[in-house]
Amino acid sequence: MGRAGAFRARWDRTGRPARWASAAVAVVLAGGAAAWGAAAGGEARVRTSEQRITVVDGPKNDQRVTLDTTFYKPVGRSKGPAVLLGHGFGGDKRDVAAEARDLARDGYAVLAWSARGFGRSTGEIALNSPDYEVKDTRQLIDWLARRPEVRLDGPGDPRVGMAGQSYGGAIALMTAAYDRRVDAIAPQITWNSLASALFPDAASGAKPTDGVFKKLWAGLFFTGSATRSACGRFLPSVCEMYQEVAEKGRPTESAIAMLHRSSPASVADRIRVPTLLVQGQTDSLFPLDQADANAQAIARNGAPVSVVWFQGGHDGGDPETARVEGLVRDFFDARLMRSSAPSSDGFTVTRAGGLDSSTQAVVVDEASTRRYPGLSGDTSALPLTGSEQTIFNPAGGSPTSISALPGLGALGSLGGSLGGSLGGQLPSDMPGQTATFDTRPLGRPLRLTGAATVRLKVSGDGPLFAKLYDVSPGGPAAPARRLAAPFRVSGGEVEVTLPAMDYRFDRGHRLRLVIATTDMGFATPAKPSSYKVQVVSPLTVPSVPALKAAPRLCPPGCGLCLPAPSHWRSPSFSLGDSGAAPKRTATCPWR
């Protein structure tokens, strides 16, 4: 996930604050001065001011917190729509400075802030709780409504969008649910349910408390920045919740309740604003199913939703920074600036398209369709071979199989960048711990887009892990995207949903279903045990034939035909007035 007076608020029927008490929202200029942002390459200068904004939060509205913020004034105009730009977990406002300046140069008034408990902001981390972080952002919106540089839609109602990655993406969703003044949101690589993200269970109909503890990510999350105490700057109640779960290795009802309250899933029926959801394909922390749950919930409310799957994520991969930031700006241009017609509720997937022979960089293709299909798509059933197999959970849960490598960045993403071909070089599954079931060799290429499913019959009691491999003719078996779907069994039949992904299996290749007893990222029993596993259904594989790749262009001087980007904001190339062909202004942007 990225590095004094009593207070009362009354809310009117629209969800806007009707009145803040006099103790709320004191503002102090840090250093008492505004600064001019440095400009590079002849770009317009951005005027900024450092602000210390005091807010009041807590369940009883009795905690005063000072948020460290930077305000970026819109360039080239006296007023502009506002954008609240959040940072990832463990970071602070400095992490989004470059994006904030770009938005300001496009005419937006941008407020970047360090969330409570991060950077130079005071307070303790409450995981985007409605009682803490959400109340903070609502008061930041109040502050924006009083700025002369911010366009208003009504008294106290600024035209405002919110964007951010991971922790910053979740606060955008949560704030949109609690404050109807938010006009558009663009959350990236974030969660729908923090409970299901940290305690996932891929079994159909599983209860939240059946989830398998994602111990490695949770450990990095809760103790990675510990300084003053075992849990660093977390609220004591949050710290105690984590320590209890980590000790037991299983979720408690109180932990599920706390995490659910800090999740968009708890207020999904309230999010009714245009939304751009950008989720990473190289992400074992918040996989694609988290964005799917957000998309489905917001669409049910009648709000327009567009979904993008890109190559990066919390496990590394290609961050596609320019592409993603360009998509966010285009989205805000349509929804906040209203300078162009909003696009339809589309779906875009970026795909590794091979290597540039001159640079050895991966070329990324982009495929789009006008409708987001969800994770089930158009399905095909692939029979699986393999009889009932017995597998063992070792004493102490060690040695352990490995799927993703949380916190190790690019190393953990090797299995996703080029169809998993490199992932086989890393240790994956331990002997005796896995059952394998193969399809027949494919008669034609198969593009899996969504989440495959399978029905199993299992004897035994405990957690298991399902994943897909790509088996080439006469070659090695490589994990597809290096993602595992944990599920808990207690005997009998169970339907399992495998990790969502976009992945191409070539002609002649086989799909291999692997069921493992251990996974490095999750808590498993210390007591040795055995399981008997049998498949009782074909592997159901979804695809989206409507996804069409963009045509390739040959920019002059690149020496390689490349896919046409979805936007041309690079200083190196721009489209001519006709939009028909790129115009060379500097060096090739893909070099």
Secondary structure, 3 states (H helix, E strand, C coil): CCCCCCCCEEECCCCCEEEECCCCCEEEEEEEEEEECCCCCCCCCCEEEEEEEEEEECCCCCEEEEEEEEEECCCCCCCECEEEEECCCCCCHHHHHHHHHHHHHCCCEEEEECCCCCCCCCCCECCCCCCCHHHHHHHHHHHHHCCCCECEEECCEECEEEEEECHHHHHHHHHHHHCCCEEEEEEECCCCCHHHHHCCCCECCCCHHHCCCCHHHHHHHHHCCCCCCCCCCECHHHHHHHHHHHHHCCCCHHHHHHHHHCCHHHHHHHCCCCEEEEEECCCCCCCHHHHHHHHHHHHHCCCCEEEEEECCECCECCCCHHHHHHHHHHHHHHHHHCCCCCCCCCEEEEEEEEECCCCCCEEEEEEEECCCCCCCCEEEEECCECCCEEEEECHHHCCCCCCCCCCCHHHHHHHHHCCCCCHHHCCCCCCCCEEEEECCCCCCCEEEEECCEEEEEEECCEEEEEEEEEECCCCCEEECCCCCEEEEECCEEEEEECCCEEEEECCCCEEEEEEECCCCCCCCCCCCEEEEEEECCCEEEEECCCCEECCEECCCCCCCCEECCCCCCCCCEEECCCCCCEEECCCCCCC
